[in-house]
């Protein structure tokens, strides 16, 4: 990603807005200009944009289902 070009485009309103959950280099390095960017049309989340209440509940439900299946039948599921 070309951070400077993105900042210029946001600042000049050539693009309406941008939102990121990850950066071009992870973990982020000190000095990345997007870390300190303070524009109303830019949003940077700390790599947790996926974790809505519904998504977290679905993960918990899947975990419970896996434990119950194993305890009831000694069967694993959703194995990675």
RAZIPE-V216657 format. One record per residue. RES is the residue in one letter. PHI is phi in degrees with one decimal (NA if undefined). D_CENTER is the distance of its C-alpha to the mean C-alpha in whole Angstrom. Layout:
res->RES phi->PHI d_center->D_CENTER
res->RES phi->PHI d_center->D_CENTER
This chain:
res->X phi->NA d_center->17
res->X phi->-102.3 d_center->19
res->X phi->-58.5 d_center->18
res->X phi->-61.9 d_center->22
res->X phi->-66.2 d_center->22
res->X phi->-63.1 d_center->19
res->X phi->-60.3 d_center->20
res->X phi->-62.5 d_center->24
res->X phi->-65.6 d_center->23
res->X phi->-67.4 d_center->21
res->X phi->-64.5 d_center->24
res->X phi->-84.3 d_center->26
res->X phi->63.4 d_center->25
res->X phi->-71.5 d_center->25
res->X phi->-125.3 d_center->21
res->X phi->-71.6 d_center->21
res->X phi->-177.7 d_center->17
res->X phi->-150.4 d_center->14
res->X phi->-138.9 d_center->10
res->X phi->-134.2 d_center->8
res->X phi->-109.5 d_center->4
res->X phi->-137.0 d_center->6
res->X phi->-110.9 d_center->10
res->X phi->-64.4 d_center->13
res->X phi->-127.6 d_center->14
res->X phi->-121.8 d_center->12
res->X phi->-65.5 d_center->13
res->X phi->-59.2 d_center->13
res->X phi->-98.0 d_center->17
res->X phi->-56.4 d_center->19
res->X phi->97.5 d_center->20
res->X phi->-65.4 d_center->17
res->X phi->-64.5 d_center->19
res->X phi->-74.1 d_center->15
res->X phi->-66.0 d_center->15
res->X phi->-108.0 d_center->18
res->X phi->-70.2 d_center->18
res->X phi->-124.0 d_center->19
res->X phi->-124.0 d_center->19
res->X phi->-67.1 d_center->19
res->X phi->-105.0 d_center->18
res->X phi->-133.9 d_center->15
res->X phi->-131.4 d_center->12
res->X phi->-127.0 d_center->9
res->X phi->-100.7 d_center->7
res->X phi->-81.6 d_center->7
res->X phi->59.4 d_center->4
res->X phi->-133.4 d_center->4
res->X phi->-61.9 d_center->4
res->X phi->-74.0 d_center->5
res->X phi->-91.6 d_center->8
res->X phi->-67.3 d_center->10
res->X phi->-57.4 d_center->14
res->X phi->-66.1 d_center->15
res->X phi->-65.3 d_center->12
res->X phi->-65.5 d_center->13
res->X phi->-65.6 d_center->17
res->X phi->-62.8 d_center->17
res->X phi->-61.9 d_center->16
res->X phi->-63.4 d_center->18
res->X phi->-61.7 d_center->21
res->X phi->-64.2 d_center->20
res->X phi->-62.6 d_center->21
res->X phi->-60.1 d_center->24
res->X phi->-58.8 d_center->25
res->X phi->-63.0 d_center->25
res->X phi->-64.9 d_center->27
res->X phi->-63.6 d_center->29
res->X phi->-65.3 d_center->30
res->X phi->-67.4 d_center->31
res->X phi->-65.9 d_center->33
res->X phi->-75.7 d_center->35
res->X phi->-129.1 d_center->35
res->X phi->65.4 d_center->34
res->X phi->-105.3 d_center->32
res->X phi->-92.5 d_center->28
res->X phi->-145.8 d_center->26
res->X phi->54.7 d_center->22
res->X phi->-78.7 d_center->23
res->X phi->-112.1 d_center->21
